[in-house]
């Protein structure tokens, strides 16, 4: 279900998915939403850029499957470079519970925060998405910007679920 919501949000906010450069940021290893979203993006003709600490990079089998779908993701270490070239950024929480040592978590969590300063060089029509809830991976100074679409993304869950229920119940064809 989240992938349908995420694809709907991109379609609604950007006017299409094909050709969009979607940058996935954060915990790409354990984040289920980014796995399914990357497949959906590949099927819809988007470009995919991956930004994560090496220990939390997208699993090799997901990258291989994306290749089978015709998409070779770009792996970018520099978040500012990735954001400058992005049409959409999809941020996920780096999961503290995945780290045995809290100091190791702190080293990687702070590197990948999206904030107003980072977005100052972004495209004017860039959108920022997040599956919510967030912790510190998106600073609150992003909320009032036109880039922030995560609240709209959450709201779109209502019409997407309504449409799915209508299809399942045979109300629409």
N, C-alpha and C positions, 0 to 999 in steps of 0.2 A: 504493500500500500504506500509506504513512504516514497517509493520511486515514482509512482503516478502523480503524487502531490508535487514532488520536486520538478518533474518534467512539465506538469501543468503550470507551475509558477514561472519557469523559464519561458515557456510559450506565451503566457499571458503578459509577463513583464517585458520581454525582449521582442515579442512578435514572431518568434520562431526559434528553433533549436539548431537546425543545420547551419554549420559554419561558425557557430559561437565557440569561442575559446573559454572553456569552463575549467577553472583552476580549483582543484580539490586540495584543501589545506588541513593539516592536523594529523589525527590518528587514522592513517589509511590502512594499517595492518589489521586492527581489530574492529574498525568502524563498519558495521554491516551496511549502513545507509550508503556509504561511498562505493561499496562493491556493486550493489544493485544499480545505483545511479550511473556508475561508469559504463555498465552494460547498456543501460537505456540510452545514454548519450551516444555511445558507439552506434547503436541501431538507428538513431535519429540523425546521424551525420555531424555531430559536434566534434570539436577537437578537445582533447583532454590533457591537462597539465597537472602534474602531481608535485606537491610540496609537503615534505614531511621529514622528520629526523630519520636518518638511515635505519634505526632500529624499529621505526614505525612506518616504514615505506610500504606501499601497496604490495601485497603478496605476489610472488612470481607467477603463480597459476592464474591470477586475475589478469595480470599484464599479458600473459600468453593468450588467454581467452579474448582479450580486447584485440590482439593482433589477428586472431582468427576472424573477428568481426570487422577487420579492415582498419582498425585504429591503432596507431603506434603512439602511446602516450609520451609526452615530453616530461622528463624528470628534472625539476628545477630546485636547486638548493637555496637560491636567493629569492626570498619572499617578495621583496620590493620589485625585482625585475618581473616576476610572475604577475604581480598585481598590475603593473603598468601595461602589460599586454593582454590582460583579462577582459572578457565581456561579462563574465559571471564568476564570482568566487563563492565556493561552498565550503564553509568552515565547520570542522568538527572538533569536539572537545578531546584533548589529550587526556586519557583516562589515568588519573593518579593511581588508581587501584591496580594497574598493570605493572607498577614499579615496586620492587622490594625496598629500594632505598629512596626516601623522599627527596634527597639532594639530586638524584639522577632525574627525577621528574621535574624539579625546578629548573634544571639546566635546559631541558627541551621545551617546556611549556612556555617560558617567557620569549623564546625566539620567534614563535609563530603567532603572536597576538596581532589581530587586525585592529587598527585604531585610526583616528582622524589623520594623524601625520602620515601614516602609510598610504592612506587613500588620497592624499593631496595631489599625487601625480597620476592618479587613476583616470581612466576614460570617464567623461562626464556621465555617460549612460551605464556605467558599471553597476551591477546589482550584487549585493551581499546576501547570501542565504545561510541558514543554519538549521539543523533539525530540532533545536531547542530540547531541553533547557541549556543555557550557556553558563559558563563559570567566568573565566577571565580571558577566554580566547578572542572575544570581541569586546573591545572597550565600550563603555556607555556613551562616549563621545561620538560614536558612529550612529547611535539611535536616531538623532534628529536629522541626519543627512539624507539626501534623496537616494543614496546607495542602499540604505538599510531596507531590505525586503523580507526579513525573517518573520516579522509580525504578520505581514500580508500572507506569507507562505503558510503560517499556521492557520490563518483564517480560511485560506483556500481549501483546507481539509474538509470543510463543511460541504461546499458544492461538489467536490470530487467524490466524497462518500455518498452524497445524494445521487449522483449520476450512476455510481456503481450499483447502489441498491435498486435504482430504477431499472437498470439493465438486468440485474439478477431476478427481479420480480416480474420482468416482462412488460413493464409499464411503457418503455420505449424500445425501439429496435435500432 
